[in-house]
Amino acid sequence: MKIQVVKSKIHRVKVTQADLNYIGSITIDEDLMDASNLIEGEKVQIVNINNGERIETYVIKGERKSGTICLNGPAARRVAVNDIVIIIGYAYMDFELAKSFKPMLAFPDETTNLLK
């Protein structure tokens, strides 16, 4: 049996931009992607702490050390700049493997979005 578990998480990061006219996705600083084991094109869930919205989209690489967290396209209507969000990636894996699996978690500075 396979189950879906948390694989990656960027915990409490600040939205720096919201671009309604982009085709879609979330742009994430590449350092944060590496720290949380996310890759470009991967499906993620964004949980908005400020308003309770939950959004599914995919990742686009942002500039390293920029702190960029930008919701693009329709998702831009679900956030405001400076909202705090949690970004979660999931993976399917064998039930027994999932029991011992440890996700990659990143805890950036909420002011700068850079890794501590």
NORSULSUL-V851232 format. One line per field, one symbol per residue. phi: phi as a letter, one per 30 degrees, with the letter a starting at -180 (. if undefined). psi: psi as a letter, one per 30 degrees, with the letter a starting at -180 (. if undefined). burial: 1 if it has 16 or more other C-alpha atoms within 10 Angstrom, else 0. Layout:
phi->???
psi->???
burial->???
This chain:
phi->.cbcbdcbacchbddcabcddddkjbcbeddddddcicbdiddbcccdddbidbbcabccdcdeicidbbdciedddcbbeidcbccbccbcaeeddddcdcddccbddddcicdd
psi->kklklkekkjkikkkfljjeglflakkkkeeeeefghklkfkklkkjjeegfkkkkalkkklkkgfgkjjklbefffflkkflklkkkklkklkeeefefkklkkkilkfefglk.
burial->00001111111111111110000111111111101111100011111100000010111111000111111111110011011111111100100001000011111101001100
